[in-house]
Structure formats: C-alpha cells, structure tokens
Amino acid sequence: MAVKNITSNIKPEKTVMEIEKLLARFGAKAIMKEYLGENVSSISFVLEHQGQKIPFKMPMNVEKARRIVEIAVSEKKLPYKYRNEPLRTEKAMAVGWRLIKDWIHVSISLMEVEFSEPLEILLPYAFNPIENKTVYQMFQEKKDEFLAIEEKPEWTTT
C-alpha cells in the first residue's frame, strides 16, 4: 500500500488549523469543529454558491484510519509500536487529517483554475442538518433507487 503521509508526525491540531486556513482562503462563511473526546471528529463549513449558503461536513473516519496504520505496520512501513494504543490512534489521526487536508487543497486548486465547480467536487460532503447526514450518507441508504437501471425495450439488442 502506498498511502501518502503515512509517516507524518504533524499533530492533527496543526493540520486542522491548516484546513481552516484553506477553507477561509476559498471563501468559507463559517467553520465549525466537532469533537469526540479530545479529538476533532469532523469539520463543518459553509460555502456560498450562486447566492445560496450550503453546509458541508468532512468527517474523520478514525476506524478506517486505524486500519491504514495497521496495514502499514504489517507491511513494515511503520514501526511495530504503532500496533498498540494510544500510538495507533494518534498516528491514524495524524495521517487521516493530513490526507483530508491534501484532498481539500487539491479540490480548491481545481476550483480556483475553474476546472471544476465547488458542488461538482464537494457534493458528497454537502450536509443536511435536518437529517444530520451528508449527501453521500443519504445516497448510501437509497443507492438502489439512484443506481437502478430498468431494462427498457429500446435498450435490448436483437
């Protein structure tokens, strides 16, 4: 596995500050952090698009990030000490937030050069506060409705 930032020792708090700076540079109207214990578990922000304020939420999936660390240890890309807590979670948070920061930076760059529209890139993270879910989470619940392709007579070949 070739995961970017796997050896990062940059504290998640510093990376989260860098993310906030990027979002502010891009024009975020509001930025909020949610915590799970002492760790930031997600960053929410509001962007204005065509006069409408749209909320977004970028979650940190710490369980998946821990799995990345476990794999890196088993592949000897990280020292064995990262198999154990609390180092595994600390490394997972450092790597995970770094990956999110890089993704946001690339996404903003694509928007700045007008390669992509904000919603084109960020739509999965658009947040519905009434449902308390992102668009991606709502899609996952009903993906069969979105992806179902009914066989139509004109689609069949003879």
C-alpha positions as CSV (number, residue, x, y, z in Angstrom):
1,M,0.0,0.0,0.0
2,A,1.3,3.4,-0.9
3,V,-0.5,5.9,1.4
4,K,0.5,9.5,1.2
5,N,1.5,11.0,4.6
6,I,1.8,7.6,6.3
7,T,5.0,8.7,8.1
8,S,3.6,12.1,9.0
9,N,4.2,13.2,12.6
10,I,2.4,16.5,12.2
11,K,-0.1,16.9,15.0
12,P,-3.8,16.7,13.9
13,E,-4.4,20.1,15.6
14,K,-1.9,21.8,13.3
15,T,-3.4,20.1,10.2
16,V,-6.9,21.1,11.2
17,M,-5.7,24.7,11.5
18,E,-4.2,24.4,8.0
19,I,-7.5,23.1,6.7
20,E,-9.4,26.0,8.3
21,K,-6.9,28.4,6.6
22,L,-7.5,26.7,3.2
23,L,-11.3,26.9,3.7
24,A,-11.1,30.6,4.7
25,R,-9.0,31.3,1.6
26,F,-11.6,29.6,-0.5
27,G,-14.3,31.7,1.0
28,A,-15.9,29.6,3.7
29,K,-18.5,31.7,5.5
30,A,-18.4,29.6,8.7
31,I,-16.2,26.8,10.0
32,M,-17.0,24.5,12.9
33,K,-15.2,21.6,14.5
34,E,-16.9,18.7,16.2
35,Y,-15.0,16.6,18.9
36,L,-15.1,13.1,20.1
37,G,-13.3,13.3,23.4
38,E,-10.3,15.5,22.8
39,N,-10.0,14.7,19.1
40,V,-11.6,16.6,16.2
41,S,-14.0,14.2,14.6
42,S,-15.3,16.4,11.8
43,I,-15.0,19.8,10.2
44,S,-18.2,21.5,9.0
45,F,-18.2,24.6,6.9
46,V,-20.5,26.8,4.8
47,L,-19.8,27.9,1.3
48,E,-21.9,30.3,-0.7
49,H,-22.7,29.1,-4.2
50,Q,-24.9,31.2,-6.6
51,G,-26.2,33.2,-3.6
52,Q,-27.1,30.1,-1.5
53,K,-25.3,29.1,1.6
54,I,-24.5,25.4,1.5
55,P,-23.3,23.4,4.5
56,F,-20.6,20.7,4.2
57,K,-19.2,18.2,6.6
58,M,-15.8,16.5,6.3
59,P,-15.7,13.6,8.8
60,M,-12.6,11.9,10.1
61,N,-13.2,8.1,10.0
62,V,-10.8,7.1,12.7
63,E,-11.6,3.4,12.4
64,K,-10.6,3.4,8.7
65,A,-7.5,5.5,9.5
66,R,-6.5,3.0,12.2
67,R,-6.8,0.2,9.6
68,I,-4.4,2.1,7.3
69,V,-1.9,2.2,10.2
70,E,-2.3,-1.5,10.9
71,I,-1.6,-2.3,7.3
72,A,1.4,0.0,7.2
73,V,2.8,-1.7,10.3
74,S,2.2,-5.2,8.8
75,E,4.0,-4.1,5.6
76,K,6.8,-2.7,7.7
77,K,6.3,0.9,6.6
78,L,5.7,1.9,10.2
79,P,7.4,0.6,13.3
80,Y,5.7,-2.1,15.3
81,K,5.0,0.3,18.2
82,Y,2.1,1.7,16.2
83,R,0.1,-1.5,16.6
84,N,-0.7,-0.5,20.2
85,E,-2.9,2.2,21.6
86,P,-2.7,5.1,22.1
87,L,0.0,5.4,19.4
88,R,-2.1,3.7,16.7
89,T,-5.0,6.2,17.2
90,E,-2.6,9.2,17.4
91,K,-0.9,8.1,14.1
92,A,-4.2,7.4,12.5
93,M,-5.5,10.9,13.3
94,A,-2.3,12.5,12.1
95,V,-2.3,10.6,8.8
96,G,-6.1,10.9,8.3
97,W,-6.3,14.6,8.8
98,R,-3.2,15.1,6.6
99,L,-4.9,13.2,3.8
100,I,-8.1,15.3,4.2
101,K,-6.0,18.5,4.1
102,D,-4.3,17.4,0.9
103,W,-7.6,16.4,-0.7
104,I,-9.1,19.8,0.2
105,H,-6.1,21.6,-1.1
106,V,-6.2,19.8,-4.5
107,S,-10.0,20.3,-4.7
108,I,-9.7,24.0,-4.0
109,S,-6.9,24.2,-6.6
110,L,-9.2,22.6,-9.2
111,M,-11.9,25.1,-8.4
112,E,-9.5,28.1,-8.5
113,V,-8.5,27.3,-12.0
114,E,-12.2,26.7,-12.9
115,F,-11.5,23.1,-13.8
116,S,-14.4,22.1,-11.5
117,E,-17.4,23.7,-9.8
118,P,-17.4,23.6,-6.0
119,L,-20.5,21.4,-5.9
120,E,-19.1,19.1,-8.5
121,I,-16.2,18.2,-6.2
122,L,-17.8,18.6,-2.7
123,L,-21.3,17.3,-3.3
124,P,-20.8,14.0,-1.4
125,Y,-20.0,16.2,1.7
126,A,-22.9,18.6,1.4
127,F,-24.7,18.3,4.8
128,N,-28.4,18.1,5.6
129,P,-28.7,19.3,9.2
130,I,-32.3,18.1,9.4
131,E,-31.3,14.5,8.6
132,N,-27.9,15.0,10.2
133,K,-26.3,13.3,7.2
134,T,-24.2,14.1,4.3
135,V,-25.5,13.6,0.7
136,Y,-23.2,10.6,0.5
137,Q,-24.7,9.0,3.6
138,M,-28.2,9.7,2.3
139,F,-27.2,8.2,-1.1
140,Q,-25.8,5.1,0.6
141,E,-29.2,4.5,2.3
142,K,-31.0,4.6,-1.1
143,K,-28.4,3.8,-3.6
144,D,-30.5,1.2,-5.3
145,E,-33.0,3.9,-6.2
146,F,-30.3,6.0,-7.7
147,L,-28.4,3.3,-9.5
148,A,-31.2,1.0,-10.6
149,I,-31.3,0.6,-14.3
150,E,-34.6,-0.7,-15.5
151,E,-34.4,-2.6,-18.7
152,K,-36.2,-0.7,-21.4
153,P,-37.3,-2.2,-24.7
154,E,-35.0,0.2,-26.6
155,W,-32.0,-0.9,-24.6
156,T,-32.2,-4.5,-25.7
157,T,-30.4,-5.7,-28.7
158,T,-31.7,-8.2,-31.1
